[in-house]
Amino acid sequence: MTRTLTDSLKVVAAVAVVGIHATSPSEYRFAAHHDFLSLDFLSVLVNQWARYCVPLFIYLSAYGLTKSDKSVGIPFATNYAQFLKKRLPTILVPYFFFSFLSLALQFQSQRGQGGQYHNVWEFVTQASPKLLTGTADYHLYFLVILAQCYFLFPLFLAVARNSPRAFSIISWVALVLVGSTLYEWGDKVLALVGLPQPAWHASFAVYWLPYFLLGIVHGLEKAKDATNYAKNPGVKRRQLRNSIAMVVILILTCAAVVANYAIDSYKNLPPGYYNHFGRPTVLLYTLAVVYWARSLAVQSPSMGFDRIASLAPLTFCVYLVHPQILRAVEYLLPNAATAAVWGIVVTTTFCLVWLLKKSADRIATKSPLIARGMERCLGLR
């Protein structure tokens, strides 16, 4: 895939993740009434359509790291140390910054309401586990997953370069094992061999590794020659048929995710128990999104996505700050339709992050150290 395409996918995924969080209230209203001819169900459709976004982010992270890696010929230990020194701060610095910010707001809220925390030490003791699982705020678990994947990346890449075919097989075996045993219905599969399903937290990277491994596999593949493709009518027609087939598969897998959600919604459980990533239907849907995107990459290097791709450097910060913007919009517009909230939050957050980036650039001319710290803390890349 071209850089323009992968950057465009990051922007679309960032918009989608905001859509998931903005439409969450509609899930509860739909679960109460099951009105399929309502705006709430329309919001549910948005919510389920967007379920590919976090797995896609992880896939694209591995894909981008693999494409940009230049460690061939460098001893493994040296490369591993250099990689962690360069990459981990980009994840851990904003993670701790936003975690501590969120925890401080929680402590202040609890103190102001006469809550359960009577002093700072008591709060720190009870809040510490949240830092290990990324639950200081509901979206920060993603950074914990990324940090774990980054720790493993140099090892995975070394294995993949030494044995590409074996690594590809391992990746698909991991995908099948994780999808069939750790995801929904996996407890029934494990029961056949007398094993319980592990109750690991969602931030444990094992749930997400198949996407990361697949990103490495695809990142090592040689890019297809778009020039030869354009000059070969036979290849062009075949790729067009493949693209049409991928669109059909994409629609069918998305429909399966929605059907899976609708059926589970009748179990009288909170949506958080059945709307999550841990469904084989979401796994298949994400794979369909990935291979659909790869079919686009063959047809045209840019696909006219240049303007969208230009927003990609903002997406990480957008992901980090959008929950606070969402809370503010929901507070100020409590009766607004969730689709409107989604649009307002996306627009406001991208504009705010763009302004932050411009401010950091201006500050850099006078105080480079302050600008660098600002960029690191806010995830401005």
N, C-alpha and C positions, 0 to 999 in steps of 0.2 A: 504494500500500500504506500502511496505517496505521503509526504509530510503534510501536504495540504489537506488530504483526506483525513488522516488521523487527528490533526488539529481540529478539523470541523466536527469530527465525532466527539471530541472532548467538549466542545461548546454545546452540542446537542445533548450530551449526557449531563452536563451541568444544568441545563434548562430542565431536563427530565427529573433530576433529583429534587429540584425545587418544586416541581409538580407533585412529586410523591408527598412531600411534607405539607404543601399547601392544601392538598385535597384530603388529608387525613380526617378532618372533622366530618366530611361527607360520608366516609366509610361507616362511621358510627350511626349516622342517621339512616343510611341505606340498610344497615344490619337490623335496625329497629323495625323498618316497615317493608323492606324488600319491594320498593316501588321501582320497577324497571323502566317506567316512563317518567323519569324525574331528572332534574339537574344533578341530584346526588349520584344517580347511577352513571350519568355522563362523567362526573368527577371520578367515580370508581374506575371507569374505562381509562381515563387519563392515568390514574394511579397504577393500574396494572400494565398499561402500555409502557410505562416508565421503568418497570422492574429490571430491565436489562442494564440500567445505568451504572450501578456500582460494580457489578461483574465486568462490564465493559471498561470502566476506569482501570481496573486491576489488569485486565488483558492489555490495554494500551500502555500501561506503565511498563510492563515486561517487554512489550514490543519496542517501545521507544528506547529503553535501556539497552536492549540487545542491538538495535540498529546503530546506536551512538557509541557502543563500546569499542575501545581501541586497545584492548589489553593483550592482543596476540603477541606472544614472545616475552611477556612480562611474567616473572615467577609468580605462582599463585598467591603465596603469602604476602608478597609486596602489593600485588594488585588488590587483594582482599582488603588490606589496611587502607590503601589509597581510596578504594571505592567507598568504604564506610566513612572515612574522613570527609569525603566530598559530598556524599549523598544523604547520609543520615541526618545531619543538621537541618536539611531542607524539610524533613518530616518532623523531627523531634522538637525543634525550637518552636514552630507554630503550634505543635500539639500541646506542649506544656504551657505556652502563653495563653492559648484559648481555654485550656483546662483550668488553669488557675483563675482566669477571669470569670469563668462560669461558676467555679466553686466559691469564689469570693462573693459573687452576686447571690448565690444560694445561701451562704452564711448570713449575709446582711438581711436577706428576706426572712430567714428563720428567726434571727434576733429581733427584727422589727415586729414580728408577729407573735413573739413570745413562744417560739418553737422549741424543738427538742434539744438544740445545741446551746449549752450554757456557757461555754468558753471555747477559745480557739483550739486548744489541744484536743478536746473532745470531738470537735468537728474534723480536725485533721485525721484523727484515728479512724473515724467512720468514713471519711472521704478518700483515704488512701487507696482502698481497693478499686475505686473508680478510675484511678490513674492507670491501673494495670489492665483494665478491660475497656478503657475508652468510653466510659459512661458518665463522665463529668457533664457532657451534653450529648444529646441523642445521636449526633452525626459524627462524633469524634472517634468512634470505633474504627472507622475507615483508616485513620492514620496509624492506629495500632496494627492493623492488618498489613498496611504498607511497610511499616518498620520491620515486621517479621519477615516479609518477603524480601526486603532489601538485605537483611542479614544472610538470607539463603541464596540470593541471586548469583554472586560470583561462583559458588559451588555448582549451582545448576548449569550455569553457562559453560563452565569448564567441562562438565560431563557431556553437555549437548554438543560441544565442539569436537570432543574426542570420539563420541559415538552418536552421531545425529539420528540414525535410524532407531537405535535402542532407546534414546531419550524420547523420541516421538512415540514409540510404543508405550514407554513408561507413562508418558503424559496422558495418553488415551486410557490406559488401564486405571490410572489415578482418577480420571474423570468418571469412569464407570463405577469404581469402588465408592468414591465419595457420593456420587449421585444415587447409588442404590442402597447404601448403608447408613450414611450420615444425614441424608435429606429426608423429607416427608416419606412415610411408608417404610423407611429403612429399618424401623424397629421390628417389623414383620419379617423382613429378610434375615436380620440377625437372629431372630427367635428360632429360625429353622436350624441354626447351629448352636443354639443354647446360649447366645450372648446378648447382653442388654445393650441398648443404644446409648453411647456416651452422652452425657449432658454438658458438653463443653459450651462455653460462651461463644456468641456469634463472632466475636473479635478474634477467635483462634484461627490462625491462617489456614489450618488444614481444610476448612470448609471452602476456601477460596483458591487454594493452590492450583486446581485444574486450569482455571482461567490464566493464572500467571505462567504456568508451564506451557500452555498453548501459545501464549504471547511470545515466549522464547523460541518455540519451534517455528512459528511464522516469521519471527524477526531474523532468523538465520537463513531463511529461504532467499534465493536470488530474485531480484525484481524482474518482472516480465517486461520485455521490450515493447513499449507502446507503439513505437514507430513501425516495427514489423507487423504488429497487430493491425494497425491502420491500413497497411498495404496488402493484407491477406484477407480477401473477402470470405474465404471458407472459415478461417478462424474467427472472423468478426461475427458471422452468422451463428457459429457454435456458441460463442460467448454470449451473444444476445439471447439465445435459447436458455443458456444456463442462468442468466440474470433473471429472466422471466420465471424460471423454475424456482429460483431463490426467493423472489418476491412472493410467490404462491406459498412456499414453505414458511416464510416469515409471517404471512397473514394467518396461516393455520396454527402455527405455534403460539402466536399472540392470542388467538381465539381460545386455544387450550388453556392458557394462563387465566383468561377471564372466566372460562367455564369452571376451572379448578377453584377459583376464588368464589364464584357464585354458589357452587355446591357446598363448599366449606362454610359459607356464611350462614347456612341454616343450622349449624351446630350450636348456636346460642353461646358462642365464645367471643371475646373481644377480638376485633380484626387483627391485632398484633399477633395473635396465636396462629393465624392461617394466611396472612397476606405477605409473609416474609420471603427472603431469597431461597429458603431451604425447601424448594419444591422442584421436583424433576422437570416440571413444565417450564419453570423459569430457566433452568439449565438449558433445555432444548431451545427455548426462545432466544437466549443470549447467543448460543452457537449459531442460530439462524441469522441474527443481526451481524455477527462477525463475518460469516461467509457471504452474506449479502453485500457487506461493505467491501470485501475482497473482490467480489465480482465487479463492483464499480471501478475498482482501481485499475482493472485491465482495460476498461473501455476508454478512459480519459484520465490523464494525469491530474487535472484540477477539478473537473466537473463543475466549474464556475463557483467553487466554494471559497475563493480566496478571501473575500470580505469576512465570511464567517470564521475562517481559520485565523484571521488576524486577532480575534478575541481570545484565542486559546491561552495566551500567557496570563489572562485574568482569571481563568476557571478555578484554579486551586484556591485563590483568595475568595472567590465567589462562594465556593463550597464551604469555606470556613466561616464566613460572616453572614450568610443568608438566614440562618435561624433567628438571629437577633432582629434582622429586618422583618422577617415574617411575623415575629411576635409583636413588633411595633405596629405593623399594618393590621393584624388581627385585632389589636387593642383599639386602634383608631377607627377601624371599619368593621365592627363586630357583625354586621348584617350583610356584608358584601358577599356576592357569589364567589365560590372557591376558584372558579376560572379567572375571575377578575383579580382576586388576591394573587394568584399565580403570576399573572401578567405584570401586576404592579411590583411584586417582589423581584421578579427577574429583571425588569427594567431598572428599578431603583438600585439593586445590588450591583449590576454591571456598571451602571453610571458611577456609583460610589467607589467601586474598586478602581475604575479608570481614573477617577480624581485622586485617589490615594497613590496610584502609580505615578501620575504626573507630579504630585507633591513630592514623592520620594526622589524623582529625577531632579527636581529643582533644588531640593535640600542637598543632593549629592554634589552639586557644584560648590557649595560652601562647607558642608560637613559630611564628607563621604562616610565616616564611621557611623554617624547617626542614621543616615539614609540606609546603609547596609543593615543596621539593626532593625530598622522599621520594615524593610523588605523581608528579612528573615522571620520576624515575629508574625507578620501578616500573611506570609506565604505568597508574596508578590514575586513572580518569576519573570 
